[in-house]
Amino acid sequence: MRNSLNSILAQYKGDFSYWLDNVRLTSRELLNIKERYKRLRFNRNKQYLFIIDYLTNVKFSSAKNALNTIIIGVDKSGDDPLKKEVAIDMLAALKEGESILVGMRKWFNRDLLEIFAAGEQSNQLTQVLELYIKQERTMKEYAGKLLKKMVVPAYIFTVAIVAAFYLVSTDFLGFESFAKVDVWPEPSQRMYHTSTFLVGWFELITLVLTVAIVGAKRLLKSNTSSLRLTLDRAFPFKLYKVLTSVKVFQLMAILKITGRSNADVVATVQRNSNPYVRYFFNLMQRNVERGLQNFGEVIDVGLFPPRLVSRVYGAYEQADESVVAEALIQISDTAEKEAEQSLGRVQILLPLCSWLVAGGLVYTILYGLGILIINSSSLAGS
C-alpha cells in the first residue's frame, strides 16, 4: 500500500514542483507589481515635496538625522506613509556605508538623481537642492498660470455636457413628445441635434480623445523626423518644445554650477532624455566633439529660445568662472520668462479657442432651450 502511494506521489512530484515554482514566480511578480504601483504613486510632485522636507532638515543636521526626522514626523502626524518608506530606504543605504543615492534609485526620477549626485560630488548639495526647488516652484507657477486660463472654460464645457445629458434623458423637458422637432425654431433644432449627437456619440468621442491625447504625448516625446521641425512652430508642438527646453536648461545650469564640463553635462542630460530631446543633444555632442568651448555655442542647436541662448553667449564672454556660474543661475531663474516670450500668441490663442468651444456649446444649448420655452404656446397645436 505504502509502495503504491509512493509511486503515485512520485509520478506527480514533477508536476507539484512545477506548480510550486509557478506560485513562487507569481508571488514575486505580484510583489513587483505592488512595488511598481508604489513607485507610480510617488510621482514627481511627491518627489519634489520630499526634497523640500529633506532640505529643510539636512540644513541643520546630518543626512541620517534629517531622514530620521522625516520618519518620526510621518509617524506622529499621519502623513503619507510612502514618504516614510522612501526615507527608510535612503537611511538603510547610509547605515550600510553606501551613498544615499543607492536608497533613492528605486523612488526618484533619473534627472533628480543626477542633480543629487552632482550636488554630493561637488559638496554643494544644499545649494543645488535650493536651486532645484526654486526652479521647480517657478515652473509650477508658470504652468499653473497657463492651466488657470483653461479652468473656467473646462467648467463651462462640463456644464454643457451635463445639460445635454439631462435634456436627452427628459425628452427635452417633454417638448419632444409635445411637438415634432421639425417644427421647433431653428436655434432649438440646433440645440436638439447638438445634444443628441453629444449623448449618442459620447463614448466614442471620449475614446477618440483619449487615444488622441495618448498618441499626441508619445508623438511629442519621440518624433524626430524632418517634419517635426516644421510642426514645432505650431500648437501643441511649440508649447511642448518651449516648456521642455526650459526644464532641460535648468537641469544643465545646475550641473554646470557644480563644475561639470560641457561634455559631462551634455552626456548626463542625453542619457536621461526622451528621443525628442536626445535628438538635440546628439547635435550638442557633435559641437563638443568639434572642440567648441563656449557653452552658448554648444547648446545653440535650435532647442532653446534664441534670447536664452544669446544670454548664455554673453555670460561665457566673462573670464571669471564664478561670474559665469552666477550668470547661469540668473538665466536659469528667469528661463520661464524666455518661454513666455517664445510662446507669444499660443498663450492667447489657447484660452481663446477653449472659450470659443465651451461658450459656443453652452450658447447653442441654453439659447436653443430658451427659444423653445418662449415659443412653447405656438407649438401647442403642432
N, C-alpha and C positions, 0 to 999 in steps of 0.2 A: 504494500500500500504506500509506504513511505517512498520506495523507489519510483513508483509510478507518479507520485506527486512531484518528486524532484525532477523527473523527466519533463513533466508538463511545465513546471516553472522554468526549466532550462530553455524550453522552446520559446518562451515569452520574455526571457531575460533581455535579449537584444532589443525587443520592442519596448520593454519597460524603460531601458536605458535611453533609448531614442526619445521616448515621450518625456522623460525627466529632463533630458538636455534641452528639449524644446521649451519646457516650463521655465527652466533657468534662463534661457535666452529671452523668452517673452518677458520675464520678470525684469531682466536687465534693460530691455527696450522700454518697458513701462516706466522704469525709474528714469531712464534717459529722457523720455517724453516729459516727465514731471519736472526734471531739471531744466529742460528747454523751455517749458512753459514759464518757470520762474524767471529765466533769463529774458523771455519775451516781456514779462510784466515789469522787469527792471529796465524800463525804456530810457531814452536819452534824457528826458526831463527828470526822472528819478536819479539818474547818474549825476546830473547837474546839481540837484539838491543835496545829494550825498557829498559831493565835492565841497559844497558850501559848508556843510556841517563839519566835515573833516578839517577844512582850512581854519574854521573858527576855533577849533580845539587845538590843532597842531601848532598854532602860532605861539601858544603859551606853555606847551609841554612837548613830550616826545611823541613819536608816531604811535607807540604802544598805548600810552595814556590817552591819546586822542581817540583811538579805536575803542578802548575800554569805556571811555566816557559816552560814546555813541551807543554802545551795547547797554550800559546802565540806563541811559536816557530812554531807550526803547522799552526796556523792562518796566520802568516806573511810569511812563506816560502812555503806554499802549500804542505807540507809534507803529508805523509799517514794519512788520516782522522781517520783511525782505532786507531792510536796512541793517538789521541785526545780523542776518546771515552773511551779508557782504562783509561787514566789519569782522565777523568771526573768521572768515576765510583769510582776510588780509592779516589779521592778528596771528593766525596759525602759521602763515608764511614767515612772519618776523620771528616768532618763537623758535622756528626750525632753522634760523640763521640765514634765511633766503631773503631776496628782495621783496618788498611789499607788492611789486608788480606781479609776482607769481600768484598771489592771492586775488589779484584784480582781473587776471586774464579771463576768468570764467564769466565775469559780470559786465565788464566795460567795453565800449566800442574801441576799435583799434586806434582811431585818431586821439582819443583821450589817453590811451595807454602810451602813445608816442609823446604826448605833451608831458605826462607824468614822468616818463623815462628821461626826457630832455631836462626837466627841472631837477631830478635827482642827480643826474650825471654832472650838471653844472653847479650844483649846490645852490640853486636859485629856485627851489621848489615853491616856496611861499610866493615869491614874486610872479612866477609863471602861472600858478593857480589863480592868483588875484587877477592877472591879466585875462586869463581864460574866462573867469566868472564875469568880469566886466564886459568882455566882448560878447559872451553868450547872452547876457542880460540885454545888451544893446540890440542884438539881432532879434531877440524875442520881442522886444518892444516894437521894433520896426515891422516885423512880420505881423505882430498884433494890430498895428495901425492899418495894415493892408486888409487883414481879415475883418477888422471892426467895420470897415466900409461895406462889407458884404453881409453883416449880421441882419440888419433891418430888411434888405431885400429877401433874404432867406426866410425870415419870419413871414413876410407878406406872401411869398410863394407857397409856404406851408399852409397858410390860411386859405389860399385859393384852392389848393388841392383838397383840403378838408371840406370846404364849401361845396366843391364839385361832387364829392362822395355823398355828402348829405343830401344834396338836391336830387341826385340819381336815386338814392335809397328811398326818398319820399315822393317819387314820381313828380319831381319839381313842384313840391308843395301841393300836389294834387292837380296842378294845371294840365299835366299830360293827359289825364282822363277827362278833364273839364272841357278841353278844346284841342283839336288837332294841331300838331306842331306847325303844319304848313300855313296855318292862318295866324300864327303868332307874329308880332312885329319882327322886323329883320334883326335888330340887336338881340332880341330874345331867342331867335333861332340860332344865332351865332353862339349865344350862351349855352343853348341846349347841345349843339353839336360839339362844342369845345369840352363841355363837362362829360358827355358820354364817351368822347374819344379818350380823355384822360383816365376815366374809370375803366373803360373796356380794355385799354392797352397798358394799364398801369404796370402790371408785372413785366411785360415785355420792355417797356420804356426803362424801368428800373434796372432790368438785366442788361440792356444795351448800354446804359450809362455806366453801370458798374464795370462791364467789360472794357468800355472806352477809357475809363479812368485808370484801371489797372494797366491796360495796354499802353496808355499815354505815359504812365510813370516808368514803365520798362523802356519805352522808346526814348524818353528824356534822358535816362541814365546810360543807355547802351548804344544808341545810334551815332555813328561817326562817319557816315557817308558824306560824299561831296555835297549832297543836297542839304545836309544838316546846317552847313554854313549859311545857306540862304534862309532856312527855317528859323535860325536863331535870331532873325530880325523881327519875327512875328510872335504874338502870344500863342501858346504859353511857353514856347521855347526861350524867348528872350527873358521872361521872368525867371525861369529856372536857371538860365546861364548866369544872370547877374547875381542872384542870391547865392548860387553855388560858388561863384568866383570870389565873392566877398568872404564867405566862410572859409574857403581854401586859403585865401590870402592871410586871414587872421591866424590860421594854423602855421603858415610859413613864417609869419612875423614872430610868433612865439618861439619857433625853432631857431630862427636867426639870432634872436637876442640872447640865446643860451650859448652862442658861439659856434653853432654848426656851420659847416662850409656850404657853399651853394650846391655842390654835388650831393652832399648828405641830405640837405633839405629837400631837393628835388626827388631823390631816391626814396626818402621816407614817405612823402606825400603820394608819390607814384604807386607804391605798393599798397597803399591804404585807400585807393580811389576806385570809383566805378569806371567802366570802359570809356565813357564820355570824357571825364576829367583826365583819365590816363592818356587819352589821345593828345591833349595839350602838353602833358608832362613829358611825353616822348619827344615832343619838339623842344621842350626846355632842356631835356637830357642832351640833345644834339648841340644846343648852344653851349652847354657846359663842356662837352667834348671838344668843341671848337676853341675852347680856352677863353670864352668871354668872362670877364671878371665883375663888371658892374651888374649888380643884382637886377637892375632895371632892364638891361639887355637880355638877361637870362629869361625873365618872365614875360618879355614882350612877344607873345606868340598869338595874341588875339583872344585870350580867355578873360583878361581883366579889363575893367573900364579904362579908356585911354587916359583920363585925368589921374587916376590912381597910379598908373604906370609912369606918367610924367613926374609925379611927386617922388616916386622911388628913384627915378633917374637923378633928380635933383639932390635927394638925400645922399646918394653914393658919390656925389662930387665932393662931399666933405672928407677931409683927411682923417679926422678923429673918429675912431671906431665907436666910442661912447656916444658921440653926437649922432652917428648913423643909427645906432640902436634906439636912441631916444626918438629920432625922426620916424623910424619904422613903427614904434609904439603909437605915436601920434597919428600916423597914416592909418594904422590898423584900427585905432579908436574911432576914427571918422569914416571908416570904409563904407558904412551903411549910407552915408550922405552921398558918396560916389554912386552907390546903387540907385539911390533915389533920383539923382540927376540922369543916370543912364536909362532908367525905365521911362522917364518922361511921360508920354501920352498914355502908356499902359496903365499907370496909376489912375488916370482919369477915365479911360475907356472901359476898364474892367468893372468898376462900380456902376458906371453909366449903363452898360449893357445889362447888368444884373437888375438895375432899377427898371429898365425898359421891359425886360421879360416878366418880372414879378408884377410890376404895375400894370402892364398890358393885360396880363391874365386876370388879375383882380378886377380891373375895369370891365373887361368883357363879361365876367360872371355877374358882378354886382349891378352894373348898368343894365345888362340884359334882363336880370331878375326884376329890377326896379321898374323898367318899362312894361314888363309883363304884368306886374301887380297894378300899375296905374291903368292899364288897358283891360283889366280883368272884366269890367262890366260890358265892354263892347264885344268880348269874346264869348259871352254867355250863350248867345244863340247860335254859335258856330258849331 
